[in-house]
Amino acid sequence: MGKALEQIKKLPIKAIENISVDLTKYTELAVELVEQAERAEINTAEDYAKGGDLIKIASVQSKKVDEMRKGLSGPFHAMWKFINGQFNKNVEEFAVVRDTIEPKMLAWKKVEDERLRKEAEEEAKKLEEEALERAALEQSDDGQDEVLEAAAEASQTMVEDSGVKLQRGNYGSSTGSAKKYSTNVDCQLDFVRALIDHIDKGNARNIELGSIIELRKGGLNTLAKDMLKAGVKKMPGATFVETDSLRIY
């Protein structure tokens, strides 16, 4: 890479900026040939042959112009390909870091989320038991209901909020997670039929039917998210999938 960088530094940038190409003769010839083609009338075999000559001449000149273009642009294309190849190699190598460690992080998070959820459920159970004791001391039914409803809401929130939170690293990173949704289509015809039947039964969920029929990714992802939130994991021809992914800030 060092030698290539030195070559780039030696490129005559000013000369490149001031480069000019004289295509006057080719432009004039092209105009002349176009005018001949416009004037031409094909009434005889000789006229027919002359038309072929015009096309042949234009083709030969066109190739000469293209060869001139390649002669000027070829070295730059080669350098462009070389530079991209060198840098892309490093970009791909850095990408291996995420590909390698992300599955390990997600595996740990899954286990830890489950552990924290169980802890939260235990705490929620204690909270509800304490609420029952407090409710027993209340003098009115309304007072008892108020205590129990508040405890139920608090315990539900406790369980829903459980799990690994946003983590901040020493290098300035913030690691969180996000849900990704996708629709795996096994049979498009069965899927569309089932989807139309689903809508006809009054289960419309802001479905963009056009994008789904064309299997556009955005529409399918939105559909998967809506279906899973409604408790629908699959239907004929398709399966709805939810996966965790890391978000690094």
C-alpha positions in Angstrom: 0.0 0.0 0.0 2.9 2.3 0.7 4.2 2.2 -2.9 0.7 2.8 -4.3 0.3 5.8 -2.1 3.6 7.2 -3.4 2.4 6.7 -6.9 -0.8 8.5 -6.2 1.1 11.4 -4.7 3.2 11.7 -7.9 0.2 11.9 -10.2 0.2 15.2 -12.1 -3.0 16.5 -10.6 -2.7 20.0 -12.1 -2.1 18.4 -15.5 -5.2 16.3 -15.1 -7.3 19.4 -14.1 -6.1 21.2 -17.2 -6.5 18.3 -19.6 -8.3 19.0 -22.9 -9.3 16.7 -25.7 -9.6 17.9 -29.2 -12.5 16.0 -30.8 -13.2 18.7 -33.4 -12.5 16.5 -36.5 -14.7 13.7 -35.1 -17.5 16.1 -34.3 -17.4 17.6 -37.8 -17.3 14.2 -39.4 -20.2 13.0 -37.3 -22.3 16.0 -38.3 -21.5 15.4 -41.9 -22.4 11.7 -41.8 -25.7 12.5 -40.0 -26.6 15.1 -42.7 -25.8 12.5 -45.4 -28.0 10.0 -43.7 -30.9 12.5 -43.4 -30.6 13.4 -47.2 -30.3 9.8 -48.3 -33.1 8.2 -50.3 -33.0 4.4 -50.7 -34.5 3.7 -54.1 -32.0 1.3 -55.7 -29.6 -1.5 -54.8 -26.8 1.1 -55.2 -28.5 3.4 -52.7 -28.9 0.5 -50.4 -25.2 -0.3 -50.6 -24.2 3.4 -50.0 -26.4 3.3 -46.9 -24.3 0.4 -45.6 -21.2 2.4 -46.3 -22.4 5.3 -44.2 -23.1 2.9 -41.3 -19.7 1.3 -41.7 -17.9 4.6 -41.7 -19.8 5.8 -38.7 -19.0 2.6 -36.9 -15.3 2.8 -37.6 -15.1 6.4 -36.4 -17.1 5.6 -33.3 -14.6 2.9 -32.4 -11.7 5.3 -32.9 -13.3 7.8 -30.5 -13.9 5.1 -27.9 -10.4 3.9 -28.2 -9.2 7.4 -27.5 -11.5 7.5 -24.4 -10.1 4.2 -23.1 -6.6 5.4 -23.7 -7.1 8.4 -21.4 -9.4 6.8 -18.8 -7.9 3.3 -18.6 -5.0 4.1 -16.3 -7.4 5.9 -13.9 -9.9 3.1 -13.9 -7.0 0.7 -13.1 -5.9 2.9 -10.2 -9.5 3.3 -9.0 -10.0 -0.5 -8.9 -6.6 -0.9 -7.1 -7.5 1.7 -4.5 -11.0 0.3 -3.8 -9.6 -3.2 -3.6 -7.0 -2.3 -1.0 -9.4 -0.3 1.2 -12.3 -2.7 0.8 -10.1 -5.5 2.1 -9.5 -3.7 5.4 -13.2 -2.7 5.7 -14.2 -6.4 5.3 -11.6 -7.4 7.9 -12.9 -4.9 10.4 -16.5 -6.2 9.7 -15.3 -9.7 10.9 -15.0 -8.2 14.5 -18.8 -7.6 14.7 -19.6 -10.9 12.9 -17.5 -12.8 15.5 -18.5 -11.1 18.8 -22.1 -10.2 18.2 -23.4 -13.8 18.4 -21.6 -14.2 21.7 -23.1 -11.0 23.1 -26.6 -11.9 22.0 -26.3 -15.4 23.5 -25.2 -13.9 26.8 -28.0 -11.3 26.7 -30.6 -13.9 26.0 -29.6 -15.9 29.1 -29.2 -12.7 31.2 -32.6 -11.4 30.1 -34.2 -14.6 31.2 -32.4 -14.5 34.6 -33.5 -10.9 35.1 -37.0 -11.6 34.0 -37.3 -14.4 36.6 -35.9 -12.1 39.3 -38.5 -9.5 38.3 -41.3 -12.0 38.4 -40.2 -13.1 41.9 -40.1 -9.4 43.0 -43.5 -8.8 41.4 -44.9 -11.8 43.2 -43.7 -10.4 46.5 -45.1 -7.0 45.6 -48.5 -8.5 45.0 -48.4 -10.5 48.2 -47.6 -7.4 50.1 -50.5 -5.6 48.3 -52.9 -8.4 49.4 -51.8 -7.8 53.0 -52.3 -4.1 52.7 -55.7 -4.5 51.0 -56.9 -6.7 53.9 -56.3 -3.7 56.2 -58.4 -1.4 54.0 -61.8 -0.6 55.3 -63.6 -0.2 52.0 -63.9 -2.3 48.8 -62.8 0.7 46.7 -59.7 1.1 48.9 -58.8 -2.6 48.5 -59.3 -2.4 44.7 -57.1 0.7 44.5 -54.2 -1.1 46.3 -54.5 -4.2 44.2 -54.7 -2.4 40.9 -51.7 -0.2 41.7 -49.7 -3.3 42.7 -50.7 -5.2 39.6 -49.6 -2.3 37.4 -46.3 -1.9 39.2 -45.6 -5.6 39.0 -46.4 -5.7 35.3 -44.1 -2.8 34.6 -41.4 -4.4 36.7 -41.4 -7.5 34.5 -41.7 -5.6 31.2 -38.8 -3.4 32.1 -36.5 -6.3 33.1 -33.6 -7.3 31.0 -30.2 -6.0 30.1 -30.2 -2.2 29.9 -28.0 0.1 27.8 -24.4 -0.5 28.6 -21.6 2.1 28.3 -18.0 1.0 27.6 -14.7 2.6 28.4 -14.1 3.4 24.8 -17.2 5.6 24.5 -19.5 2.9 23.1 -23.1 2.5 24.1 -24.5 -1.0 23.5 -28.2 -1.6 23.3 -30.5 -3.9 21.4 -33.3 -3.7 19.0 -35.9 -6.1 17.6 -35.9 -6.9 13.9 -38.9 -8.4 12.2 -39.1 -10.4 8.9 -41.5 -12.5 7.0 -40.2 -15.8 5.5 -42.4 -16.6 2.5 -42.5 -20.3 1.6 -45.4 -20.1 -1.0 -46.4 -16.7 -2.3 -49.7 -17.9 -3.6 -50.8 -19.5 -0.3 -49.5 -16.5 1.6 -51.5 -13.9 -0.4 -54.6 -16.1 -0.2 -54.3 -16.4 3.6 -53.6 -12.7 3.9 -56.7 -11.7 1.9 -58.7 -14.1 4.0 -57.2 -12.6 7.1 -58.2 -9.1 6.0 -61.7 -10.2 4.9 -62.3 -11.5 8.5 -61.8 -8.0 9.8 -58.3 -8.4 11.0 -56.8 -5.5 9.0 -53.5 -4.3 10.7 -52.6 -1.4 8.4 -51.5 -3.9 5.8 -49.9 -2.5 2.7 -51.1 -5.3 0.4 -49.4 -4.0 -2.7 -45.9 -4.0 -1.2 -46.5 -7.4 0.3 -47.7 -9.0 -3.0 -44.5 -7.6 -4.7 -42.5 -9.0 -1.7 -41.0 -5.7 -0.9 -38.9 -6.0 2.3 -40.3 -2.9 4.1 -43.9 -4.1 3.8 -43.1 -7.6 4.8 -41.1 -6.4 7.9 -44.0 -4.2 9.0 -46.4 -7.0 8.5 -44.3 -9.4 10.6 -44.1 -6.8 13.4 -47.8 -6.2 13.5 -48.7 -9.9 13.3 -46.3 -10.9 16.0 -47.6 -8.2 18.3 -51.1 -9.6 17.7 -49.9 -13.1 18.6 -49.8 -14.4 15.0 -46.6 -16.3 14.4 -47.5 -17.9 11.0 -50.1 -18.4 8.4 -50.3 -20.6 5.3 -47.3 -19.8 3.1 -45.4 -17.6 5.5 -43.8 -17.4 8.9 -43.2 -14.3 11.0 -39.9 -14.0 12.7 -38.6 -11.7 15.5 -34.8 -11.5 16.1 -32.6 -9.5 18.4 -29.8 -7.3 17.1 -27.2 -5.1 18.7 -27.2 -1.4 18.4 -23.9 0.2 19.0 -23.8 4.0 19.4 
